[in-house]
Amino acid sequence: MCYVIIFVYGGFMDVVKDFLLNYYFLTFVAAWAISILLKAGLHSWKIRKRFNLKDGFQNGGMPSSHTTIVAALTFSLLFRTGLSDLFFVSAIFASIVMSDAIRIRKNVGLQGEKLNELLRKFDEKTIRVVYGHSFAQVMAGMVLGFFCALVFKVILF
């Protein structure tokens, strides 16, 4: 019985170790964490208030966290697999996410603005309007994702 527990525990720990030391997982976590910290830091610097990590989790802002993550994963695949089928699938997915961040979410913000105008006319409580990202914010996310993937490829793996 004891040997079975040790074997199962040892096998489980190998799976956890392999998961936590996975190149793609580490790239994803680093890209996500750095983008959140940068977004919170830039937000606090912009409005001259104390750093609050919660600001990094808000929609919009510089850099686009979604873009950073999909770019990091896409460039990771490029660095590891070259111009493989999986890379192209990831690149298409990344382009959809980036397009959504710029176009669709911006339109949702504009619609929220119009909705607030209607709500004010009827003395109703307004909603918080969140706009999508600017082109520069999305490009900054893409560049950050590229560098996260590059750092893990060159230095760690």
C-alpha positions in Angstrom: 0.0 0.0 0.0 2.8 2.4 0.9 4.6 1.7 -2.3 1.5 2.5 -4.3 1.0 5.9 -2.6 4.7 6.8 -3.1 4.5 5.8 -6.8 1.2 7.7 -7.4 2.6 10.7 -5.5 5.9 10.6 -7.4 4.1 10.3 -10.7 1.8 13.2 -9.7 4.7 15.4 -8.8 6.4 14.6 -12.1 3.3 15.8 -13.9 3.1 19.0 -11.8 6.8 19.7 -12.4 6.5 19.1 -16.2 3.4 21.4 -16.3 5.0 24.2 -14.2 8.3 24.0 -16.2 6.6 23.9 -19.6 8.0 26.5 -22.0 4.5 27.6 -23.2 3.0 27.7 -19.7 5.9 29.8 -18.4 5.7 32.1 -21.4 2.0 32.6 -20.9 2.3 33.2 -17.1 5.2 35.7 -17.6 3.4 37.6 -20.4 0.2 37.8 -18.4 1.9 38.9 -15.2 4.1 41.5 -16.8 1.2 43.0 -18.8 -0.9 43.3 -15.7 1.9 44.9 -13.7 2.7 47.3 -16.6 -0.9 48.2 -17.0 -1.4 48.9 -13.3 1.9 50.9 -13.2 1.2 53.0 -16.2 -2.3 53.7 -15.0 -1.1 54.8 -11.6 1.6 57.0 -13.2 -0.9 58.5 -15.7 -3.5 59.5 -13.1 -0.8 60.2 -10.4 -2.2 57.9 -7.7 -0.8 55.1 -5.7 0.0 51.8 -7.5 -3.0 49.4 -7.3 -2.7 46.0 -8.8 -6.5 45.9 -9.3 -6.0 48.6 -12.0 -4.1 46.0 -14.1 -7.1 43.8 -14.3 -9.4 46.5 -15.7 -10.5 46.4 -19.4 -8.7 48.6 -21.8 -5.4 50.4 -21.1 -1.8 50.0 -22.1 -0.7 47.3 -23.0 -3.5 45.0 -24.1 -3.2 41.9 -21.8 -5.1 39.7 -24.2 -2.9 40.6 -27.1 0.2 40.1 -24.9 -0.9 36.6 -24.0 -1.8 35.4 -27.5 1.2 37.1 -29.0 3.5 35.4 -26.5 2.0 32.0 -27.2 2.1 32.6 -31.0 5.7 33.7 -31.0 6.6 30.8 -28.7 5.1 28.4 -31.2 7.1 30.1 -34.0 10.3 29.9 -32.1 9.8 26.2 -31.2 8.0 24.8 -34.2 8.8 27.2 -37.0 6.2 27.8 -39.6 4.1 24.8 -38.5 0.4 24.2 -38.9 0.0 24.9 -35.2 1.8 28.2 -35.5 -0.5 29.3 -38.3 -3.6 28.3 -36.3 -2.3 30.3 -33.3 -1.5 33.3 -35.6 -5.0 33.3 -36.9 -6.4 33.1 -33.4 -4.1 36.0 -32.3 -5.2 38.2 -35.2 -8.9 37.6 -34.2 -8.1 38.6 -30.6 -6.2 41.7 -31.7 -8.9 42.8 -34.1 -11.6 42.3 -31.5 -9.6 44.4 -29.0 -9.4 47.3 -31.4 -12.7 47.3 -33.3 -15.5 45.4 -31.5 -14.7 46.5 -27.9 -14.3 50.1 -29.0 -17.7 50.0 -30.6 -19.2 48.5 -27.4 -17.7 51.5 -25.5 -19.3 53.9 -27.9 -22.7 52.1 -27.6 -22.3 52.3 -23.8 -21.8 56.1 -24.0 -25.1 56.4 -26.0 -26.9 54.2 -23.5 -25.7 56.4 -20.7 -27.2 59.4 -22.5 -30.5 57.6 -22.6 -30.3 56.6 -19.0 -29.6 60.2 -17.9 -32.7 61.4 -19.8 -34.8 59.0 -17.6 -32.9 59.8 -14.4 -31.6 56.2 -14.2 -28.2 55.1 -12.9 -25.6 55.1 -15.6 -23.2 52.2 -16.4 -19.5 52.2 -16.4 -18.3 52.6 -20.0 -15.2 50.7 -21.0 -13.6 51.3 -24.4 -11.5 48.8 -26.3 -7.8 49.3 -27.0 -6.1 51.7 -29.3 -3.9 50.4 -32.1 -0.9 51.5 -30.1 -2.0 49.6 -27.0 -2.5 46.4 -29.1 0.9 46.8 -30.8 2.5 47.3 -27.4 0.9 44.1 -26.2 2.2 42.3 -29.3 5.7 43.6 -28.8 5.6 42.6 -25.1 4.4 39.1 -26.0 7.2 38.8 -28.6 9.9 39.7 -26.0 8.4 37.4 -23.4 8.6 34.5 -25.8 12.1 35.5 -26.9 13.4 35.7 -23.4 12.1 32.3 -22.4 13.4 30.8 -25.7 16.9 32.4 -25.5 17.7 32.4 -21.8 15.7 29.6 -20.2 15.2 27.0 -22.9 
